Amino acid sequence: MNPSDLDPLREHLASRIIGQQKFIDSMLICLLSDGHLLVEGLPGLAKTTAVKALAEGIEADFHRVQFTPDLLPSDLIGTDIYRHEKGEFEFRQGPIFHNILLGDEINRAPAKVQSALLEAMAEHQITVGQTTYPLPQLFMVLATQNPIEQEGTYQLPEAQLDRFLMQANVEYPSREEELQILALDSSQMTEPPKPPSKQLSQHDLFAIRQEAAALYLDPKLNNYIVDLVQATRNPKAYDADLARWCRFGASPRASIALARCSRVRAWLDGEDFVAPHHIQAVAPPILRHRILLTFEAEAEGITTDDFLARLLDMVAIP
């Protein structure tokens, strides 16, 4: 397998989404790293369209769940149904048993629904009563949320945020990109979007995952990864401003994610080994949702990405 095997999927995504290259890269890296993606952006930036396009390009089951305040855990994971003819309960699977699950506006669901996702995202299984049910080998959650909406929303718990491998921030398109979006919309009014020329099979997907996971990562870069994560927990050892800005640092899941995703980033670039710039490329989407800033930082207008940019400058590359 090689990066060109993903060309049909990339071409399909490019035919449906204008620009947003960082977002597309994050989706591919999460897919090949066996992780979940949190997508944050304002309304109308094609978050849902991009996730649907990704699912269309893969040989897999896809389901969309619209998260609402009245959603119940059983609406997501399923429930036991009593069968009179058999005189026993039978488990009816919920949407979570699909390969790719789109949780649209995930922050509109209450805490009890959010907690239903914790076991599934971390362990690829769910427990109902005294029975545990395995999820499909290919299982990926892509969740969207609006960063400015407040009414009718719930803050995602830190425990759940930590289970997302990455957080992709979707930005406004440039002027040129928006003109291309208008042209694409006009063409789709007369001709429906074309399906992908070839779907990526699950067999090929798992083969790519194995190849990417086997890429060489020098022990010195393992030290660099740990130094980056440790710096989020003890920023005063590196810079006074970093110490003022950071309230809580990243968990060990961040170190695992950096090692795993940097290998995939190197594989996508056609490299046989991981270099420091691969780690730096995946660090912002991996760390931005795992760090809590201080009130002082927020008062100064410092964002998480500002903090991470300074962090990457301060931690020495081996």
Secondary structure per residue as TSV (DSSP state, phi and psi in degrees):
chain	resnum	aa	ss	phi	psi
A	1	M	-	360.0	147.7
A	2	N	-	-146.7	167.6
A	3	P	G	-55.9	-26.7
A	4	S	G	-65.9	-19.9
A	5	D	G	-65.4	-17.7
A	6	L	G	-92.6	0.5
A	7	D	H	-57.5	-45.2
A	8	P	H	-59.1	-38.2
A	9	L	H	-68.3	-43.7
A	10	R	H	-61.6	-43.1
A	11	E	H	-63.3	-38.5
A	12	H	H	-66.1	-42.9
A	13	L	H	-62.7	-41.2
A	14	A	H	-65.8	-29.4
A	15	S	H	-75.8	-19.2
A	16	R	H	-106.6	-25.4
A	17	I	-	-123.4	127.3
A	18	I	-	-94.5	125.4
A	19	G	S	71.1	-144.0
A	20	Q	-	54.3	42.5
A	21	Q	H	-63.4	-39.2
A	22	K	H	-63.7	-38.7
A	23	F	H	-63.9	-46.0
A	24	I	H	-63.0	-42.6
A	25	D	H	-61.2	-40.0
A	26	S	H	-63.6	-39.9
A	27	M	H	-62.5	-44.7
A	28	L	H	-66.5	-41.6
A	29	I	H	-64.8	-42.3
A	30	C	H	-64.6	-41.0
A	31	L	H	-60.3	-45.0
A	32	L	H	-81.9	-11.6
A	33	S	T	-102.1	3.0
A	34	D	T	58.9	50.6
A	35	G	-	-130.9	179.8
A	36	H	-	-115.2	152.0
A	37	L	E	-124.6	130.6
A	38	L	E	-101.1	125.0
A	39	V	E	-112.6	119.9
A	40	E	E	-118.6	130.4
A	41	G	E	-176.2	161.8
A	42	L	-	-69.4	162.2
A	43	P	T	-61.1	146.3
A	44	G	T	85.0	12.5
A	45	L	S	-101.6	19.6
A	46	A	S	68.7	29.2
A	47	K	H	-62.8	-52.5
A	48	T	H	-66.5	-39.3
A	49	T	H	-60.8	-40.9
A	50	A	H	-64.8	-42.9
A	51	V	H	-64.6	-41.7
A	52	K	H	-62.0	-41.2
A	53	A	H	-63.9	-39.1
A	54	L	H	-61.8	-44.3
A	55	A	H	-64.8	-36.0
A	56	E	H	-64.9	-29.2
A	57	G	T	-86.0	2.0
A	58	I	B	-121.7	143.8
A	59	E	S	-78.6	81.4
A	60	A	S	-158.8	160.7
A	61	D	-	-80.1	140.4
A	62	F	E	-129.3	140.8
A	63	H	E	-145.9	142.3
A	64	R	E	-111.8	133.0
A	65	V	E	-119.1	123.2
A	66	Q	E	-88.4	109.4
A	67	F	-	-76.2	130.7
A	68	T	-	-136.8	161.6
A	69	P	T	-60.7	-24.1
A	70	D	T	-96.8	9.1
A	71	L	-	-68.1	140.2
A	72	L	-	-108.9	153.9
A	73	P	H	-55.4	-36.8
A	74	S	H	-66.4	-25.3
A	75	D	H	-67.3	-19.0
A	76	L	H	-102.2	-48.5
A	77	I	H	-96.9	-19.1
A	78	G	E	108.3	-179.8
A	79	T	E	-155.9	162.9
A	80	D	E	-82.2	129.5
A	81	I	E	-112.2	131.6
A	82	Y	E	-82.7	125.1
A	83	R	E	-101.6	111.4
A	84	H	T	-63.9	-39.3
A	85	E	T	-66.2	-27.5
A	86	K	T	-99.3	-18.5
A	87	G	T	69.1	30.7
A	88	E	E	-151.7	165.1
A	89	F	E	-86.2	144.9
A	90	E	E	-129.5	133.1
A	91	F	E	-80.3	127.9
A	92	R	E	-105.2	117.4
A	93	Q	E	-67.9	145.3
A	94	G	-	-97.2	-175.7
A	95	P	G	-60.8	-21.0
A	96	I	G	-66.7	-13.9
A	97	F	G	-84.7	6.5
A	98	H	S	-83.1	161.1
A	99	N	S	-67.2	-45.0
A	100	I	E	-122.7	121.2
A	101	L	E	-115.1	121.8
A	102	L	E	-96.8	113.9
A	103	G	E	-97.2	95.1
A	104	D	E	-81.0	128.0
A	105	E	T	54.5	57.1
A	106	I	G	-61.4	-27.6
A	107	N	G	-79.0	6.7
A	108	R	G	-91.1	-7.7
A	109	A	S	-93.6	146.7
A	110	P	-	-72.9	174.8
A	111	A	H	-60.5	-36.0
A	112	K	H	-66.2	-28.9
A	113	V	H	-78.6	-39.4
A	114	Q	H	-59.0	-41.2
A	115	S	H	-67.0	-24.4
A	116	A	H	-66.4	-21.3
A	117	L	H	-85.9	-17.6
A	118	L	H	-59.9	-52.1
A	119	E	H	-64.5	-40.9
A	120	A	H	-62.9	-44.1
A	121	M	H	-71.9	-32.0
A	122	A	H	-88.6	-36.1
A	123	E	H	-122.2	1.2
A	124	H	S	56.2	41.8
A	125	Q	E	-157.9	161.7
A	126	I	E	-133.9	151.9
A	127	T	E	-119.4	125.0
A	128	V	E	-121.9	116.0
A	129	G	T	65.4	-121.7
A	130	Q	T	-105.4	9.2
A	131	T	E	-114.7	135.6
A	132	T	E	-107.8	132.7
A	133	Y	E	-116.7	127.6
A	134	P	E	-75.5	146.4
A	135	L	-	-90.7	166.9
A	136	P	-	-58.0	153.8
A	137	Q	S	-59.2	-40.7
A	138	L	S	-92.3	108.2
A	139	F	-	-141.1	120.9
A	140	M	E	-140.2	129.1
A	141	V	E	-103.2	125.3
A	142	L	E	-119.0	114.0
A	143	A	E	-115.7	138.6
A	144	T	E	-111.5	151.2
A	145	Q	E	-152.7	152.9
A	146	N	-	-96.1	122.2
A	147	P	S	-74.2	-16.6
A	148	I	S	-106.8	-13.7
A	149	E	-	-73.1	132.1
A	150	Q	-	-117.2	-40.9
A	151	E	T	-70.2	128.3
A	152	G	T	74.6	20.7
A	153	T	-	-119.9	161.4
A	154	Y	-	-128.6	138.3
A	155	Q	-	-68.4	131.1
A	156	L	-	-67.8	133.2
A	157	P	-	-64.8	150.1
A	158	E	H	-59.5	-34.8
A	159	A	H	-61.9	-35.8
A	160	Q	H	-78.8	-39.9
A	161	L	H	-56.6	-38.3
A	162	D	T	-66.7	-20.8
A	163	R	T	-84.3	-10.7
A	164	F	S	-81.4	126.2
A	165	L	S	-62.9	-41.4
A	166	M	E	-140.2	158.0
A	167	Q	E	-122.2	119.1
A	168	A	E	-100.3	127.5
A	169	N	E	-97.9	122.5
A	170	V	E	-97.0	122.6
A	171	E	-	-100.4	167.9
A	172	Y	-	-63.8	146.6
A	173	P	-	-73.5	159.2
A	174	S	-	-73.8	173.0
A	175	R	H	-60.9	-44.9
A	176	E	H	-63.5	-40.7
A	177	E	H	-66.5	-36.3
A	178	E	H	-69.1	-32.9
A	179	L	H	-64.5	-39.1
A	180	Q	H	-66.3	-34.1
A	181	I	H	-64.4	-41.5
A	182	L	H	-61.6	-43.1
A	183	A	H	-64.2	-40.5
A	184	L	H	-64.8	-41.6
A	185	D	H	-64.1	-39.8
A	186	S	H	-63.6	-41.2
A	187	S	H	-68.1	-32.9
A	188	Q	H	-76.0	-15.0
A	189	M	H	-70.1	-29.6
A	190	T	H	-104.4	-24.4
A	191	E	S	-137.1	120.3
A	192	P	-	-61.4	152.8
A	193	P	-	-58.1	140.3
A	194	K	-	-80.3	144.6
A	195	P	-	-70.9	164.2
A	196	P	-	-62.9	146.0
A	197	S	S	-62.9	-29.7
A	198	K	S	-157.1	130.7
A	199	Q	-	-82.1	144.9
A	200	L	B	-77.0	119.1
A	201	S	-	-74.6	156.3
A	202	Q	H	-65.7	-33.4
A	203	H	H	-60.1	-47.0
A	204	D	H	-67.5	-36.9
A	205	L	H	-61.4	-45.9
A	206	F	H	-68.0	-33.0
A	207	A	H	-66.0	-40.7
A	208	I	H	-64.7	-41.9
A	209	R	H	-57.7	-42.6
A	210	Q	H	-66.4	-41.8
A	211	E	H	-63.7	-45.3
A	212	A	H	-65.1	-39.7
A	213	A	H	-66.8	-21.2
A	214	A	T	-89.4	-3.7
A	215	L	S	-61.9	146.1
A	216	Y	B	-74.1	130.1
A	217	L	-	-124.0	111.9
A	218	D	-	-62.5	140.7
A	219	P	H	-54.4	-31.5
A	220	K	H	-63.4	-33.6
A	221	L	H	-76.3	-27.5
A	222	N	H	-61.3	-41.2
A	223	N	H	-63.1	-39.0
A	224	Y	H	-63.6	-42.3
A	225	I	H	-60.6	-47.0
A	226	V	H	-65.5	-37.9
A	227	D	H	-61.3	-41.1
A	228	L	H	-61.6	-45.9
A	229	V	H	-69.8	-41.0
A	230	Q	H	-62.2	-33.2
A	231	A	H	-66.3	-27.2
A	232	T	H	-72.4	-23.3
A	233	R	H	-92.6	-27.9
A	234	N	S	-131.8	61.7
A	235	P	G	-66.7	-23.7
A	236	K	G	-64.8	-17.8
A	237	A	G	-74.3	-12.5
A	238	Y	T	-114.9	-39.0
A	239	D	-	-163.9	140.3
A	240	A	H	-66.5	-39.1
A	241	D	H	-65.9	-41.0
A	242	L	H	-58.7	-40.3
A	243	A	H	-64.8	-36.9
A	244	R	H	-71.0	-27.5
A	245	W	H	-90.6	-25.1
A	246	C	E	-104.7	127.7
A	247	R	E	-96.5	-45.6
A	248	F	E	-136.2	142.2
A	249	G	-	-97.4	-172.4
A	250	A	-	-84.2	156.4
A	251	S	-	-88.6	172.9
A	252	P	H	-59.1	-21.3
A	253	R	H	-60.0	-28.6
A	254	A	H	-67.2	-40.1
A	255	S	H	-63.7	-44.4
A	256	I	H	-61.4	-42.9
A	257	A	H	-64.6	-40.3
A	258	L	H	-63.2	-42.6
A	259	A	H	-66.2	-43.7
A	260	R	H	-68.7	-47.1
A	261	C	H	-73.3	-31.7
A	262	S	H	-66.6	-33.5
A	263	R	H	-64.0	-44.3
A	264	V	H	-65.1	-41.7
A	265	R	H	-59.2	-42.0
A	266	A	H	-65.9	-40.1
A	267	W	H	-63.9	-42.8
A	268	L	H	-63.3	-29.0
A	269	D	T	-83.9	0.1
A	270	G	T	78.4	19.7
A	271	E	-	-93.7	158.0
A	272	D	S	-98.8	-2.7
A	273	F	B	-152.7	163.1
A	274	V	-	-90.3	134.1
A	275	A	-	-113.1	163.2
A	276	P	H	-55.2	-36.3
A	277	H	H	-68.4	-22.8
A	278	H	H	-68.8	-40.8
A	279	I	H	-64.7	-44.4
A	280	Q	H	-65.9	-29.7
A	281	A	H	-69.7	-35.5
A	282	V	H	-94.8	-9.6
A	283	A	H	-61.2	-47.5
A	284	P	H	-58.6	-50.9
A	285	P	H	-67.5	-22.3
A	286	I	H	-80.4	-36.0
A	287	L	H	-96.3	-22.8
A	288	R	T	-63.1	-30.7
A	289	H	T	-94.9	1.1
A	290	R	S	-104.5	3.1
A	291	I	-	-118.0	136.8
A	292	L	E	-109.8	124.6
A	293	L	E	-84.9	159.2
A	294	T	-	-78.6	164.6
A	295	F	H	-65.9	-29.9
A	296	E	H	-63.8	-41.2
A	297	A	H	-64.3	-43.8
A	298	E	H	-63.7	-37.6
A	299	A	H	-65.6	-31.2
A	300	E	T	-85.6	-1.0
A	301	G	T	78.0	20.2
A	302	I	-	-82.9	126.8
A	303	T	-	-95.6	168.7
A	304	T	H	-61.9	-37.4
A	305	D	H	-67.6	-33.8
A	306	D	H	-61.9	-45.2
A	307	F	H	-60.3	-45.2
A	308	L	H	-68.5	-36.4
A	309	A	H	-61.6	-41.6
A	310	R	H	-69.5	-38.6
A	311	L	H	-59.2	-45.6
A	312	L	H	-64.7	-29.5
A	313	D	H	-74.5	-31.4
A	314	M	H	-87.2	-31.1
A	315	V	S	-83.3	124.1
A	316	A	-	-69.5	139.4
A	317	I	-	-86.4	130.2
A	318	P	-	-67.8	360.0
